[in-house]
Amino acid sequence: MSLRLMRDKGIISEAEYESAVHDLSETLGARAADQGTAVVAKWAATLYGFVDVDSIYDTTRSLNDLPGTPGIARSGTSAGDNPRFTFGVRNSRIGLRLKAPEVASVRASAQAEMDFLGTQLPIGVTQPYNGSEAAFFTNPTFRIRHMNLKLETPVVDILFGQYWQLFGWQSAYQPNTVQLQGVPGELYSRTPQLRISKTIKADPVTFEVAVAAVRPVQRDSGTPDGEAGLRFAIDSWTGMQTIGQTGQQLSPASVAVSGMLRHVAVNTLTASKNTNDLGMSAIAVDGFLPLIPATKEKKGNSLSLNGEFATGYGFADMYTGLTGGITFPTVGGQPFAADIDTGIVTYDTAGHLHGIQWTSYLFGGQYYLPELEGNVWIAGNYSHVESNNIATYAGTGGNAAKTAVFDAYDFFDAMLWVKPVPSVQFGFEYANFNTKYVDGQHAINHRFQLSGFFIY
């Protein structure tokens, strides 16, 4: 039966119902309330997901089906002067939410969500494929998106496992796009963590506060990353919001602030056993504003805006495939074997360790046409990413050349969505990717994408 019917019949409590709808809303949106669920002795299992079919034309050979934030190939090169066409189904998603019976006001649940975007090759690297190009797209790798357990108590809620980063209060403020996320300038990252949170409902507003110990960006640092956030929502002021591609729902006006602290201990450039330690931090502010509100009874002729701002040092991994093209200096003519992922920190010629600084902002809008109950809408986004220090380390000490390192990135898109029946929707999008390299040259890719989704 549906989650809504289970609540109405008293099989699950209102709190259990709200928890389940929250977990499914990223994929299903408002459809989560009517999602079919199998129930045995108050144990429940909900199967959900979507089939996604993508067709993509790019004017350069720079991007995979999942674009991320790679440097666009320059004009005058084979990759920069020739197009690419991609068909794929790798973004299709399968999820399972499991719920145990509520005991003494304690609710236990687990989430296992997967797709087929397994890391067969790094984001932004399109050739050579591991195996063959045909196998990459027709026999993709199954991977984990979410895998976590959750305990919700009258005092606090505890989440343990892989889920969205708390930094950026993901996924509540993700923009609506046809293409696979994350797009340039969008905080988009999932990782294992231990999170403690508290939600306080004081009609008509809701406060949420959370702290998390997160998988460190460098295991060798010996310490987890720390994240914390605060969110405020006005529940009576609602607008239509489609999160990502399929999570269409009514959402309240809200604002969230989150921060991150991390420590790294990178081996020195010399052969000694010493490390260079560095502490780094970042902050993000997110918001959702129903400019023309929507309600359950009136979804058409509504306009909503979303925005995100982030700045800090050493947090490029919070974006999809962002490194800026920076590497580590060479040592004795050989690449330095760093015990940390590329793009977080680098060394200068004097052997001093520095975090790569990034600032980003993203704004988006969604307008739902009148009299169509949210079934036809247009949307668009603009984002900008820049670094104030990456150019300092480009082309020095054997580091990546200035022609390969970029310090700014602009992105915008526009799209039309049509939902002919509740379970099927189509989206057409134009997107523009603009890379500014530190030598002042720009490289641009134009993307046209038509995608179809079956949501179950």
Buried (B, 14 or more C-beta within 10 A) or exposed (E): BBBBBBBEEEBBBEBBBBBBBEBBBBBBBBBBBBBEBEBEEEEBEBEBBBBBBBBBEBBBBBBBBBBBBBBBBBEEEEBBEEEBEBEBBBBBBBBBBBBBEBEEEEBBBBBBBBBBBEEBBEBBEBEEBEEEEEEBBEEBBEEBBBBBBBBBEEEBBBBBBBBBBBBBBBBBBBBBBBBBBBBBBBBBBBBBBBBBBEBEEEEEBBEBBBBBBBEBBBEEBEBBBBBBBBBBBBBEBBBBBBBBBBBBBBBBBBBBBBBBBBBBBBBBBEEEEEBBEBEBBBBBBBBBBBEEBBEEEBBBBBBBBBBBBBBBBBBBBBBBBBBBBBBBBEBEEEEBEBEBEBBBBBBBEEEEBBBBBBBBBBBBBBBBBEEBBBBBBBBBBBBBBBBEBBBBBBBBBBBBBBBBBBBBBBBBBBBBBEBEEEEBBBBBBBBBBBBBBBBEBBBBBEBBBBBBBBBB
